[in-house]
Amino acid sequence: MFLKALKIIALALISLILLAALYLWTPDKSKAELEKIYGSPRNAYVSALGVNLHYQDTGPSKNAIPIVFLHGFGASLQTWETWAQALSEDYRVISVDLPGFGLTGEDPSGIYTDQRSVEVLEAFLKELKIPKVVLVGNSMGGKFAWQFAAHYPNQVAKLVLISPDGYASPGIEYGKKPDVPAIADLYRYFFSKTFLAMNLKPAYADPNTLNDALVNRYYDLMLAPGVRGAILGRMQQTVLQDPVPSLSSIQVPTLLIWGEKDAFIPISNSNDYLKVMPNAKRVSLPNIGHLPQEEQPSIGLAALKEFL
């Protein structure tokens, strides 16, 4: 009788676990459906080193050095929407979904190192026949921007780094492969919108910035085909290197834009950049967090326009 009861309890628990898994299971969304929501006639695709990059190209295309926007980790080209629209009146503006994100989706090579991303960006500009750009990057995109400027100095006219990544956080060693726990692999199959909102909230000084529309956009594009696997791949493959040799080699005029309330990459990190970059200056944004282009677009945009 006791054993029979145990079997019944075990079967009930297994059933509950299976039901919970089915309830929480989060499949990819259809790319066609996502394109209906987040694509537009201004958007296009181009193949660069085998990656089918999704990008937006607006504004006058002649007689101007284009501005190229690079988003941060987990984001997409839509993060630049307000800035791109305003700048397109006077400049050619290109924003791109980096490999592994947005409607670009996964890199067929399965390689998500920083070097690979920078090489794909260079191939992308070649495909568009663009010899020189003003490069603007936020967070991870900022890291790719300064790495690109260091590797291809003749292709960058000016550099704008918005809370850029690159220096190791306390407890992180340069040159060491990250230790990503195995349980993180479940992220491919189970992904909660509530969990996403909880992790996005600290990016904004004013938490009310994170409205339903913004959460839905981040969530939808995280569920684009292959994106979650690509994000895990990038987490596993990103090995930080000492940035000083590369940063100190960059000679182009550089603007650092930093939110004073940035909880992800604190504004104190900007001093490290100013120490080693010979032609860099900083604009501090009061009461703004990690994403000024989303939180208070007009303030960061004013600083960018003045620099341009």
C-alpha atoms as one frame of an Amber mdcrd trajectory, in Angstrom:
protein
   0.000   0.000   0.000   2.825   2.371   0.967   4.746   1.655  -2.246   1.597
   2.130  -4.287   1.034   5.527  -2.642   4.620   6.536  -3.388   4.155   5.603
  -7.028   0.978   7.679  -7.222   2.733  10.681  -5.641   5.741  10.275  -7.970
   3.482  10.121 -11.049   1.589  13.185  -9.820   4.853  15.128  -9.360   6.102
  14.094 -12.803   2.789  15.178 -14.304   3.012  18.553 -12.546   6.590  19.048
 -13.770   5.607  18.169 -17.342   2.611  20.512 -17.207   4.783  23.313 -15.829
   7.364  22.707 -18.569   4.662  22.830 -21.242   3.249  26.030 -19.745   6.668
  27.738 -19.526   8.053  26.420 -22.832   8.802  29.388 -25.076   9.300  28.543
 -28.772  10.827  30.932 -31.289   8.474  33.330 -32.998   8.006  33.248 -36.757
  10.469  35.507 -38.560   7.802  36.424 -41.090   5.505  37.603 -38.305   8.300
  39.558 -36.628   9.152  41.249 -39.936   5.548  42.444 -40.219   5.904  44.183
 -36.847   9.538  45.318 -36.816  10.428  45.550 -40.474   9.634  48.420 -42.817
  10.202  49.435 -46.453  13.362  51.213 -45.234  14.843  47.927 -43.996  16.875
  45.454 -46.018  19.225  42.475 -45.776  22.753  42.005 -47.082  25.078  39.014
 -46.788  28.440  39.699 -45.120  30.826  36.770 -44.520  27.832  34.458 -44.687
  25.712  36.408 -42.183  22.415  37.756 -43.539  22.496  41.140 -41.786  19.273
  43.062 -41.253  19.731  46.831 -41.420  17.986  50.147 -41.959  19.369  52.811
 -44.294  17.758  56.276 -44.289  18.545  59.883 -45.146  20.441  61.411 -48.079
  22.882  58.921 -49.577  25.197  61.283 -51.421  28.032  63.603 -50.378  28.073
  62.612 -46.709  29.929  60.206 -44.446  27.238  57.878 -43.086  26.492  57.446
 -39.403  26.425  53.761 -38.446  24.682  52.722 -35.217  25.637  49.558 -33.277
  23.282  48.396 -30.507  24.113  46.705 -27.226  23.777  43.147 -25.919  20.256
  41.777 -26.238  19.034  44.832 -28.165  18.304  45.513 -31.833  18.445  48.346
 -34.347  15.084  49.655 -33.063  16.893  51.069 -30.025  18.104  53.911 -32.308
  14.718  54.690 -33.840  14.289  58.207 -32.404  17.864  59.272 -33.114  17.896
  57.760 -36.598  14.694  59.537 -37.551  15.961  62.921 -36.335  19.413  62.619
 -37.916  18.093  61.339 -41.250  17.025  64.865 -42.153  20.693  65.810 -42.647
  22.731  62.596 -42.627  22.716  59.148 -44.132  21.960  56.900 -41.141  22.502
  53.140 -41.044  21.540  50.970 -38.097  22.193  47.256 -38.086  21.095  44.162
 -36.175  24.444  42.703 -35.136  25.126  38.959 -35.609  23.043  36.932 -33.189
  20.451  39.632 -32.517  17.193  41.006 -33.877  16.101  39.978 -37.359  19.682
  39.154 -38.341  19.506  36.116 -36.106  22.203  33.505 -35.784  25.580  33.494
 -37.506  25.717  30.253 -39.544  29.381  29.878 -38.583  28.449  29.592 -34.912
  31.312  31.982 -34.089  30.438  34.889 -31.795  33.814  36.246 -30.774  34.427
  39.997 -30.812  36.872  39.561 -33.685  34.256  37.796 -35.794  31.687  40.554
 -35.166  34.153  43.280 -36.143  35.128  41.397 -39.312  31.447  40.945 -40.243
  30.898  44.684 -39.746  33.830  45.505 -42.022  32.482  43.124 -44.691  29.034
  44.706 -44.295  30.415  48.178 -45.055  32.261  46.791 -48.069  29.046  45.255
 -49.388  27.386  48.687 -49.116  30.456  50.318 -50.752  30.984  52.638 -47.793
  34.668  53.563 -47.333  34.359  55.690 -44.174  31.801  56.129 -41.384  30.959
  57.926 -38.186  30.633  54.949 -35.856  28.239  55.113 -32.890  27.972  52.216
 -30.439  26.220  51.572 -27.147  27.506  49.089 -24.532  28.563  45.933 -26.438
  28.125  47.904 -29.671  30.444  50.531 -28.208  33.076  47.856 -27.680  32.729
  46.728 -31.283  32.941  50.369 -32.404  36.263  51.077 -30.693  37.645  47.689
 -31.743  36.696  48.490 -35.342  38.360  51.922 -35.102  41.537  50.294 -33.770
  41.631  47.628 -36.491  40.465  49.783 -39.422  41.537  53.343 -38.542  41.202
  54.651 -42.100  37.528  53.695 -42.215  36.398  55.773 -39.214  35.990  59.553
 -39.380  34.613  60.000 -35.859  33.767  57.691 -32.983  30.908  57.944 -30.477
  30.907  55.548 -27.529  27.797  55.412 -25.336  28.561  53.621 -22.050  30.885
  51.272 -23.959  31.872  47.825 -22.771  35.475  46.651 -22.819  37.094  46.888
 -19.403  36.829  43.880 -17.102  34.479  44.114 -14.142  35.785  43.219 -10.654
  36.347  39.476 -10.450  36.667  39.043 -14.223  40.102  38.228 -15.649  41.415
  39.237 -19.066  42.141  36.372 -21.409  40.026  33.883 -19.462  37.090  32.005
 -20.930  33.866  32.846 -19.064  32.259  30.268 -16.823  28.665  30.065 -18.065
  26.619  27.665 -15.899  25.093  24.696 -17.706  21.624  25.652 -16.482  21.816
  28.719 -18.723  21.150  26.390 -21.652  17.515  26.183 -20.507  17.195  29.772
 -21.729  16.863  28.326 -25.235  13.560  26.719 -24.255  12.087  28.722 -21.389
  12.041  32.517 -21.374   9.790  34.661 -19.206   8.746  38.190 -20.136   8.603
  39.003 -16.421  12.207  37.821 -16.013  13.268  39.946 -18.985  11.571  43.077
 -17.604  13.243  42.516 -14.231  16.665  42.429 -15.907  15.968  45.412 -18.166
  14.692  47.705 -15.417  18.127  48.642 -13.971  19.144  49.953 -17.430  16.991
  53.034 -16.865  17.388  55.735 -14.219  13.646  56.257 -14.444  12.045  52.799
 -14.239   8.834  54.189 -15.754  10.692  54.381 -19.075  10.306  50.625 -19.387
   6.731  50.558 -20.664   4.844  47.570 -22.083   5.693  48.431 -25.693   9.422
  48.490 -24.938   9.308  45.205 -22.998   7.302  43.575 -25.792   9.824  44.676
 -28.407  12.798  43.309 -26.494  10.909  40.101 -25.734   9.700  39.520 -29.297
  13.132  40.011 -30.815  14.753  37.795 -28.193  12.429  35.108 -29.565  13.506
  35.656 -33.176  14.732  32.380 -34.701  18.154  31.362 -33.381  18.695  34.448
 -31.225  18.673  32.750 -27.822  21.170  30.132 -28.941  23.335  32.859 -30.445
  23.258  34.869 -27.210  24.395  31.809 -25.263  27.132  31.260 -27.828  28.346
  34.826 -27.416  28.315  34.519 -23.628  30.419  31.363 -23.857  32.864  32.665
 -26.467  33.503  36.253 -25.371  36.968  36.488 -23.820  37.897  39.987 -22.658
  41.335  41.280 -23.604  43.151  44.239 -22.071  41.634  47.155 -24.042  44.404
  49.692 -23.392  46.656  48.861 -26.394  43.741  49.188 -28.821  42.155  52.244
 -27.199  45.445  54.142 -27.022  45.990  53.597 -30.747  42.744  55.352 -31.744
  43.477  58.835 -33.055  40.086  59.907 -34.432  37.943  62.437 -32.523  35.953
  60.447 -29.971  32.925  61.402 -27.908  32.016  59.480 -24.763  28.335  59.827
 -23.834  27.579  58.464 -20.375  24.490  58.461 -18.194  25.391  59.497 -14.657
  22.907  56.940 -13.276  24.192  54.029 -15.372  23.818  50.939 -13.166  25.302
  48.536 -15.741  28.587  50.266 -16.645  29.164  53.108 -14.149  30.253  56.524
 -15.360  33.460  56.165 -13.325  34.606  53.756 -16.077  34.749  56.702 -18.467
  37.913  57.901 -16.706  39.705  54.781 -17.924  38.890  55.723 -21.520  39.845
  59.375 -21.091  43.231  58.395 -19.660  44.296  56.380 -22.691  42.393  57.828
 -25.681  44.295  60.895 -26.940  41.373  62.618 -28.694  38.448  61.709 -26.465
  36.067  63.926 -24.551  33.111  63.100 -22.330  29.553  64.358 -22.029  27.799
  63.327 -18.806  24.019  63.007 -18.835  22.332  63.684 -15.466  19.490  61.412
 -14.344  19.971  59.014 -17.275  20.957  55.350 -17.192  22.551  52.924 -19.637
  20.333  53.641 -22.654  20.074  57.415 -23.239  18.778  56.850 -26.780  15.689
  55.240 -25.232  15.343  56.980 -21.879  15.692  60.673 -22.756  16.518  60.708
 -26.486  16.580  64.488 -26.959  19.355  65.064 -24.392  21.812  62.517 -25.756
  20.909  63.493 -29.320  21.827  67.130 -28.629  25.296  66.056 -27.493  25.723
  63.863 -30.567  24.610  66.606 -32.950  27.039  69.091 -31.447  29.889  66.611
 -31.875  28.916  65.932 -35.493
